[in-house]
Amino acid sequence: DKRFCELNLRNGDLTVADRIDRESLCGDKAACVLKQELMLEAPLELHRINLHIQDINDNSPQFNKDLIHIDISESADKGARFPIEEAHDADVGKYSVQTYHLERNDYFILGVGTNSVELVLNKELDRESLEEMNLILTALDGGAPQRSGSVKIHINVLDANDNVPVFSQGVYKASLQENSPVGTIILTLTATDADAGINGDVTYDFGHISEDIKSVFSIDQKSGDIKLMTMVDFEATATFELRVTAKDGLGLTSYAKVIIDVTDVNDNAPVIHLKSLTNPIPENVSPGSEVGIINVQDRDSENNRQVRCSIQQNVPFKLVASIKNYYSLVTTGQLDRELVSDYNITISATDEGSPPLSSSKSVHLSVADVNDNPPVFEEQSYSAYVSENNRAGSTLCSVSARDPDWRQNGTVIYSLLAAEVSGAPVSSYVSVNGDTGVIHAVRSFDYEQLRSFKVHVMARDNGSPPLSSNVSVSVFVSDVNDNPPQILYPAPEGNSFMTELVPKAAHGGSLVSKVIAVDADSGQNAWLSYHIVQSSDPGLFTIGVHSGEIRTQRDISESDSMKQNLIVAVKDNGQPSLSATCSMYLLISDNLAEVPELKDISYEEKNSKLTSYLIIALVCVSTFFLTFIIIILGVRFCRRRKPRMLFDGAVTIPGAYLPPNYADVDGTGTLRSAYNYDAYLTTGSRTSDFKFVTSYNDN
């Protein structure tokens, strides 16, 4: 797991991160390969890099011992061979041990075997002449310059011991399950010696092995049992190779090899590595898009390292196997940040061991917002009610729209859509606060001019591109009692002057005249009531509260004054109530000829413009004068015979003229029957006389 190499992300150079020792990595293996994996993203590419570690001559040959003791019987024959444990060089190839050199002497020459170096007796020994000798054996490697290692060989000449111990096997093999407990006996060595006594006693020991291996195993010198000293890990070392020796009592030694294979146990759970991750993910990413790369490793072997990966939750993601031990995390459906903004994905990895081991890793993914939702108003339409004569700047209503997007994509700005109201821009009537959606009146409204209008408000977000929606707002102006009643008949003072004639024979309840008024307001503000506020004879006339009809309360008597003045007030039903007054001039007479000079109820026109018109009218009137006289006489004759036919509820009133912009209110301002009047003007100095000629009902 140690990192020996680093990748420069700028220029792609692969550099050495730490000192590489080939001997600690690969031991005695001839080929030392450091395997690395290089991953490229967008698109996903995996490159395997094999770094071949080349050996250099940095280790000298070494013997297992500094001093080798050999006991040789004097009876040894010429050509007898005495094995010596070979030297070990941690380097390999040509840098390993290549040759041996034995110090020049008279008795021994050097013989090189397959697994050992042997001293070959070249001259028979004579213990009486030579009891012991020391020789120097040098091992040389193939480097340039050469490195060497030496060992001192002490030879003791003994009496005859002509049999060496013999192992039952040249190579011992055993299996050891990893995680086996300390003290486990792995195998037992067996060697026999044909000699008797001390010459046949065999002891066991390790040959040349590293200190690391010595700390793992021990050997019983008497029984030959090899025991486990510490627990072994298959993932660290799968095979151990030991050199063992068997030596008899007089020093004859034989050698054997022990190979211990460590069997794997499913003791490593899979490890999940997150190699690449796109975070956050745009919510409009298409299904099947790759958002991450997962690598799973299991240090066990065979079935124990076969791993299955899966995602546990019900999320719109899945794992797709790509390269060996690599998986792509891809989307399976459309994402929507407004529904789910974050995902915590748990990736599980389970191996095929017995029992299986598993591990999991949580991956947090955020969904980035995309402006895919327009603002939505809380209501389909809005209505605002405002009283007329409102103040400019007053609040009418508030509109509200919601955008489920995030940040600027969900920020809503309100504005008015361009339009016209009564020929003027809508912005001259109302305005809307761009941040709050509050609609304000720009001007004061007049119900009589504008009763309602409609505007359209647009809600737009700050996305790119922006999305928007519209809503209609209906503004209704409610009436305020700001218009007093307007009297249409009788005409206001200052205009043409008219006088009503009341026949002397009028009975109580007879219709005399009618006050006609209208009110520009609406509703109860236009409900009119009529009242007589002043009268020359309070008990003679009454007026209909709702109709405005003036009627006699009793029969006309001779004692009643001929000239009657009435002041009529017309009130509306508003709060507060507004009113208007008018004067009614009534003459109790059957014709104008009986009436004295009407100076007290007429008015003078100093610079009358009617003089010229009256002269012309006199010619016309004279032409028909005789005809009118005959009609008048006929009418008077009929009145004498049937007086009630003319006055009992049949007095006619001039037809009302409604000026423009005024509405006819049913029952409050118009007559139910059509009345016609014929009026005649007589020429005079400065006085206008109204002559009652005829009245009739169209019905």
C-alpha positions, 0 to 999 in steps of 0.5 A: 500500500506504500506509494513509491511513485507520484504523478505530476498532474501538470505535465504527466511525469511519473516520478519516484516518491520514495526509495525503492528497495528491490530486495524488500519488495521482491526478495529472491524473485528474478523479475521485480515488477511494481504494478500501478494503475493510471486513471483518466477521466472524461472519457474514462480510461484505465491504464496499467503501468508495470514498473520493472525494478532493475537490480543494482549491485548494492548487496554483498554476499553473506554467509549465514555464520561468521565461523563454520565448524567442521569435524572430519574423521581422519578416516575420510577417504580422498575425494570425500565431500563436506557440504558447506552452506552457500553464501546468500546475496540479496541481489539477483541475476549477475549480481548474485553469488557467482563464484567461490574462492578457497584459500590455498591449502594442501588438503582441500579443494573447492567443489560447487554443488547444486544447493551447497558448496563442498570441501573436497578432500584432496589428501588424506588427513592424519590427526596425529600430524594435523589436529585442526586447520582454518580455511577462508572461503570467499564468495564473489558476485558478478558486479563490477566492481565485485562484492565479496563475503568471507567465512572462516572454516575451522576443521577439526580432525576426528576419529572416524565418523563416516556417516552423515545424517540423512533427511527423510525428504529433500524438500518438505512442503506444508500448508498453513492457514492464515490466522492460525494460532501461535504455537501451531506445529506446522511439520516435523523434520526427520533425519537419521544417522547410521552411526552409533552413540554420539556420532548418531545423535542428530540435532536440527537447526535453521540454515540461512534464513532472514531475521524476519522469518526467524521471528515467525518460525521456531525449530525444536533441535531435538524433535525437529518440530517447526512451530508458528511463533507469530500469526501469518497473513496471506495478503502479506506473504503467501509462501515461506521457504526455509533452509534446515540442517541436520547435524550429528554429534561429531559435526557431520551435517546435511541440508533440506528445504522446507516450503510452507504455503499459507492458505487464504482465509476470508478475513478481509472485507472489500474496500470501496474507493471513490475515484471520481465524483461529479458533485453537484449534478445538474437536475436536467442531466439526462438518464444514463449519465455517469456521475462517479467512478467506484473502485472495489478491492479485496485483498483475499484470493480466489473466491474470497476476492470476488466482489458484488456491488449494489446500491441499497436505497430506492434512488435514481442511480445504479452501478454499471460494471466497466473495467475490472473492479471498476463501476460507473455510478450512472443516473437511471431517471430524471432528477428534480431538485424541487422534489429531492435536493440531496441524495445519500447513496449507500454503496455495498460491496460483498465478497464470495467468501464463506462466510461472506464479508461486506462493507459499505460507503456513503456517497453524498450527491447534491442536485444543482438547480436549473431554471425549469419552473416558472413562477406560479401565482397563488390564485388564478385571478385577483380582484381589488376593491377601492372607493372612489376619491382614493388617495394616490399611492394607496394600496389596492391589493397584493399578488403573490407568486411562488417559484420552487427553483433556488436562489436567483432562479426562484427570485420573483420580480413583478411588473405590469404588462403594457396595456391601455385603460380608457385610452391611457397607459395602464401605468398611469392608473396603477403600479406594482412593487417589483419585489413584494407584488403590492399594487398601488393606485397612481391616481384618484379614481372617479366612479362616475367616470370609471367603474372597473378596469382590468390589468395584467401582472407578470411574475418573472424569475431571475433565471437564464433564460428567465421564465414568467407567468401572468395573472389578471387583476380586476379593479372595481371602483365603489361609489362614494356619495360625492354628487348631490342630486340634480333637479331637472324639472323645474329648471334651476333659477336663472334659466327660463321661468315657468309657472304651474296653473292649478284649476280652482276646481281641483279636488284633494289628491289631484296631481299638480306637478312633479319634481324630476331629479337625478343623481350621478351616484349609484346604489343607495347614494342615488336613492332620492327622497322629496320633501316640501321644506317651505310652503305658502300654505303648509296644509294645501300641497303634499309631495310624494316622498319617492315619486316627487309628485306634488298633489293637493291635500284638500279641495281648493277653496275660495279663501286660498291665495291665488299665488302659492310658493313651494320650496322642495328639497331633494335628498339622496340616501348617502352617508352623509346625505347630499341635497338640492332645492328648487322653488315651485310657483303655483297659480290657482286659476283657470286661465292667465286672464284672471291673473293680475300682473305677475310682477312678484314672481317674474324676473326682469331681463334688462337687455332681453334678447327675445324682443326681436324673436317675440315680434316674429312669433307675434305674427305666427301667433296672430295667424292661429289666434282665432283657432286657439280661441275656439279651442280654449272656449271648447275646453272651458265648456267641457270643464264646466260640464265635467270638472273632475275629468280634467283635474282628478289625477290628470294634470300633465307635467312637461316631459323630462329632458335627461342631460348626457352622462345621467342615468334614468333611475327607475321610480325616482326620476321619471314619469310613468306616463308621457305628458305633453304641454303646449306653452304660449308666450305673449308679447309685452314690454318686459314680462313673459306670460305662460298661458296654460292652453291644453293638457292631455295624457297620451295614454 
